[in-house]
């Protein structure tokens, strides 16, 4: 059974999310990485790992963007360490977050069902 998230892990996750968003916004200068949005961060209880959930504006390039983010994870971790004060800066693992796409699909199915019902 997974451990319950504590206030401290949630605060660290929120801090990492905000700082990584700023880093991507300011450091990616027109690359595909600027099209990525960090939707959620999950941090392990010992702060050694962070799973970063990312949505991408262009769904066709999602795999490419996630691969690029994972390739840049060491550099992003270094930039993150310069911005936040933590004893341990977690290893970063970027994962595609398709909840927005899934939500759109569900919404379109509901709209279609309502249209067919009338």
Backbone bond lengths (Angstrom), bond angles and torsions (degrees), N, CA, C in turn:
res aa  C-N    CA-C-N  psi(-1)  N-CA   C-N-CA  omega(-1)  CA-C   N-CA-C  phi
1 X - - - 1.455 - - 1.524 108.94 -
2 X 1.341 118.57 128.36 1.462 120.50 -178.60 1.527 111.67 -66.49
3 X 1.324 113.60 148.31 1.457 118.75 178.52 1.523 110.38 -72.12
4 X 1.312 114.79 148.28 1.455 120.88 178.87 1.529 109.43 -70.80
5 X 1.318 115.99 139.83 1.455 120.98 178.43 1.531 109.95 -69.11
6 X 1.318 116.64 132.09 1.455 121.00 179.46 1.522 109.77 -92.72
7 X 1.333 115.60 168.20 1.459 120.07 177.21 1.517 110.74 -60.34
8 X 1.324 116.50 -40.47 1.461 119.97 -178.42 1.537 111.38 -64.27
9 X 1.318 118.05 -45.79 1.463 119.12 178.97 1.522 111.02 -63.91
10 X 1.341 117.15 -35.59 1.473 119.79 178.10 1.522 110.92 -67.23
11 X 1.346 116.96 -41.68 1.471 120.10 178.83 1.518 110.99 -64.91
12 X 1.328 117.38 -41.36 1.467 120.91 178.26 1.526 109.74 -65.18
13 X 1.326 117.25 -42.49 1.468 120.40 178.24 1.525 111.26 -61.20
14 X 1.329 116.68 -42.82 1.471 120.29 178.45 1.522 111.38 -64.60
15 X 1.319 116.90 -39.80 1.460 121.25 178.33 1.527 110.86 -64.32
16 X 1.320 116.40 -44.53 1.466 120.76 178.18 1.521 110.20 -62.36
17 X 1.328 117.26 -42.11 1.465 120.91 179.52 1.529 111.05 -60.50
18 X 1.308 116.82 -46.90 1.467 120.31 -178.48 1.529 111.40 -65.10
19 X 1.321 116.80 -44.33 1.466 119.59 -177.50 1.529 111.69 -69.91
20 X 1.330 117.71 -39.79 1.464 119.44 177.56 1.526 111.08 -65.46
21 X 1.317 116.88 -36.78 1.465 119.70 176.75 1.522 110.41 -61.71
22 X 1.327 116.58 -43.22 1.469 120.13 177.11 1.518 111.63 -64.28
23 X 1.318 116.92 -41.69 1.468 120.54 179.26 1.521 110.21 -61.82
24 X 1.328 117.19 -46.84 1.466 120.11 -179.73 1.521 111.35 -63.50
25 X 1.316 116.31 -37.95 1.458 120.41 -179.90 1.524 111.51 -67.09
26 X 1.316 116.97 -43.42 1.457 120.88 -173.58 1.528 114.93 -90.09
27 X 1.316 117.68 -27.78 1.459 120.73 -172.58 1.529 113.89 -100.21
28 X 1.327 118.50 -13.03 1.464 119.04 -171.94 1.526 114.22 -90.67
29 X 1.288 119.51 -7.84 1.474 126.80 171.87 1.532 115.41 26.97
30 X 1.323 116.12 70.14 1.454 120.38 171.79 1.516 115.38 79.99
31 X 1.315 119.38 1.23 1.460 119.73 178.14 1.524 109.14 -79.52
32 X 1.324 115.88 176.25 1.463 120.70 178.51 1.521 111.81 -63.57
33 X 1.324 116.77 -21.39 1.457 120.14 -178.49 1.522 111.80 -67.08
34 X 1.326 117.19 -23.77 1.457 119.76 179.08 1.533 111.60 -71.46
35 X 1.340 117.10 -13.86 1.458 121.42 178.49 1.521 112.38 -87.00
36 X 1.331 116.67 -2.87 1.460 121.66 -178.24 1.528 110.39 -89.24
37 X 1.325 115.76 142.43 1.460 122.47 176.64 1.523 108.11 -123.84
38 X 1.315 116.00 127.36 1.454 120.21 178.71 1.521 107.54 -82.47
39 X 1.337 116.10 116.37 1.459 120.69 -175.81 1.521 112.69 -95.75
40 X 1.320 117.26 -29.01 1.466 120.86 -176.89 1.519 109.30 -160.85
41 X 1.314 115.97 150.09 1.458 122.46 173.92 1.517 108.16 -130.16
42 X 1.314 115.32 132.98 1.459 121.74 176.60 1.528 107.49 -120.34
43 X 1.332 116.29 126.71 1.469 121.46 -177.07 1.519 108.78 -113.38
44 X 1.343 116.09 138.45 1.462 119.92 177.01 1.528 109.57 -68.15
45 X 1.321 117.85 155.86 1.475 120.71 -177.11 1.532 114.10 -58.26
46 X 1.338 117.12 -29.02 1.471 119.33 179.19 1.531 112.15 -93.82
47 X 1.314 117.31 6.58 1.472 124.84 177.30 1.535 113.42 62.73
48 X 1.326 117.77 19.72 1.461 119.44 -179.01 1.527 112.30 -86.95
49 X 1.331 117.22 -21.32 1.466 121.02 -178.83 1.524 110.09 -135.45
50 X 1.320 114.68 144.32 1.461 120.66 174.43 1.519 108.23 -132.60
51 X 1.317 115.42 130.56 1.457 121.12 175.41 1.515 106.86 -101.34
52 X 1.325 116.02 120.19 1.459 122.68 -176.15 1.530 108.05 -105.13
53 X 1.319 116.92 116.02 1.458 121.51 178.29 1.524 108.58 -90.61
54 X 1.336 115.40 128.78 1.456 121.55 -172.15 1.522 110.09 -128.56
55 X 1.330 115.80 132.82 1.461 119.96 169.44 1.524 107.11 -104.91
56 X 1.322 115.03 154.00 1.459 120.72 -174.66 1.521 108.34 -125.79
57 X 1.327 115.80 135.25 1.454 121.27 -178.38 1.531 111.37 -60.01
58 X 1.322 117.40 -46.54 1.466 122.16 179.09 1.522 108.41 -98.21
59 X 1.330 116.71 101.66 1.466 121.51 -175.38 1.524 112.48 -60.37
60 X 1.329 117.91 -26.33 1.464 121.20 179.98 1.527 112.04 -67.65
61 X 1.327 117.41 -27.45 1.460 121.76 -179.43 1.525 112.87 -100.58
62 X 1.327 117.85 10.44 1.467 121.27 -174.09 1.524 111.86 -58.09
63 X 1.318 117.18 -47.27 1.467 120.26 -177.98 1.525 110.93 -61.85
64 X 1.328 116.07 -42.06 1.463 121.00 179.87 1.526 111.41 -64.13
65 X 1.318 117.05 -41.02 1.467 121.76 -179.33 1.529 110.37 -67.26
66 X 1.332 117.40 -43.54 1.466 121.03 179.68 1.531 109.88 -63.94
67 X 1.325 117.34 -42.01 1.466 120.41 177.37 1.531 110.77 -61.91
68 X 1.333 116.83 -42.55 1.465 120.85 179.41 1.528 110.87 -63.92
69 X 1.328 117.38 -41.22 1.461 120.92 178.69 1.525 110.81 -64.08
70 X 1.332 117.55 -41.76 1.460 120.23 178.62 1.523 111.88 -67.74
71 X 1.331 117.27 -33.07 1.468 120.43 175.38 1.527 110.74 -68.02
72 X 1.318 117.27 -33.14 1.469 122.59 -179.55 1.531 112.95 -90.50
73 X 1.320 117.96 5.25 1.462 120.35 -172.46 1.529 112.99 -60.89
74 X 1.328 118.68 -36.21 1.470 119.88 178.55 1.527 111.28 -66.89
75 X 1.319 116.56 -41.51 1.460 120.71 177.23 1.533 110.74 -66.05
76 X 1.331 116.71 -42.62 1.462 120.67 178.20 1.527 110.99 -64.26
77 X 1.324 116.08 -36.88 1.474 120.27 176.98 1.523 110.52 -64.27
78 X 1.332 116.43 -40.99 1.465 121.18 177.85 1.532 110.40 -62.31
79 X 1.327 117.28 -46.48 1.466 121.23 178.55 1.525 111.34 -63.50
80 X 1.316 115.97 -37.40 1.464 121.06 177.55 1.530 110.75 -64.45
81 X 1.322 117.03 -40.40 1.468 121.39 -179.82 1.527 111.62 -64.18
82 X 1.321 116.79 -28.75 1.467 119.97 178.31 1.528 111.72 -75.79
83 X 1.338 117.16 -19.44 1.464 120.85 -174.58 1.520 114.66 -101.95
84 X 1.320 117.49 -26.22 1.457 119.55 -178.50 1.527 110.18 -124.32
85 X 1.310 115.34 151.83 1.461 121.27 -179.17 1.524 108.82 -105.62
86 X 1.326 115.12 105.44 1.453 122.72 175.12 1.523 107.68 -138.67
87 X 1.310 116.30 149.57 1.461 119.55 177.37 1.529 109.77 -64.10
88 X 1.328 116.62 -40.53 1.462 122.56 -179.72 1.524 108.02 -124.31
89 X 1.328 115.79 124.26 1.461 120.48 172.61 1.530 105.95 -93.67
90 X 1.322 117.97 121.36 1.467 119.70 -173.51 1.525 113.59 -69.90
91 X 1.343 114.63 153.44 1.459 120.21 169.22 1.516 106.99 -67.52
92 X 1.324 116.86 140.39 1.458 121.32 -175.39 1.520 110.64 -103.53
93 X 1.317 116.49 130.36 1.461 122.48 175.20 1.519 107.20 -126.01
94 X 1.323 116.04 119.77 1.460 121.51 -177.78 1.528 109.88 -95.01
95 X 1.335 115.45 134.80 1.460 122.81 -176.85 1.525 107.94 -131.86
96 X 1.328 115.87 139.39 1.462 121.04 178.68 1.525 110.22 -71.22
97 X 1.312 116.74 131.70 1.458 123.17 178.99 1.527 108.18 -108.72
98 X 1.314 116.32 108.35 1.466 120.14 -176.35 1.524 113.16 -101.01
99 X 1.327 118.07 19.23 1.461 119.86 -178.19 1.528 112.50 -63.79
100 X 1.321 117.77 -36.67 1.468 120.00 178.94 1.527 110.41 -65.47
101 X 1.322 116.38 -42.90 1.457 120.88 178.42 1.523 110.33 -64.54
102 X 1.321 116.40 -42.08 1.464 121.40 178.38 1.533 110.49 -63.72
103 X 1.325 116.82 -41.84 1.461 121.49 177.29 1.513 112.19 -61.90
104 X 1.329 116.66 -40.69 1.462 121.27 177.49 1.522 110.50 -62.20
105 X 1.325 115.61 -42.71 1.459 120.68 -179.59 1.531 110.55 -62.69
106 X 1.329 117.00 -45.66 1.469 121.44 178.74 1.527 110.33 -61.64
107 X 1.341 116.06 -43.12 1.465 120.65 179.58 1.525 111.07 -62.15
108 X 1.323 117.31 -41.29 1.461 119.88 179.36 1.529 110.96 -67.17
109 X 1.346 117.64 -35.58 1.463 120.35 176.63 1.527 111.12 -65.71
110 X 1.334 117.13 -40.34 1.463 120.79 177.52 1.518 110.56 -64.88
111 X 1.326 117.13 -44.74 1.468 120.79 177.85 1.524 111.18 -60.13
112 X 1.317 116.45 -41.86 1.481 120.52 179.36 1.523 110.17 -65.03
113 X 1.335 117.06 -42.53 1.468 120.63 179.59 1.535 111.18 -63.87
114 X 1.315 116.54 -40.73 1.473 120.18 178.13 1.526 110.91 -65.73
115 X 1.322 115.74 -39.97 1.467 120.25 179.54 1.536 110.13 -66.02
116 X 1.323 116.57 -42.27 1.476 120.65 179.88 1.533 111.35 -68.00
117 X 1.331 115.30 -31.92 1.462 119.97 -178.68 1.538 111.70 -68.45
118 X 1.324 116.66 -33.34 1.476 121.42 -178.85 1.481 107.65 -77.37
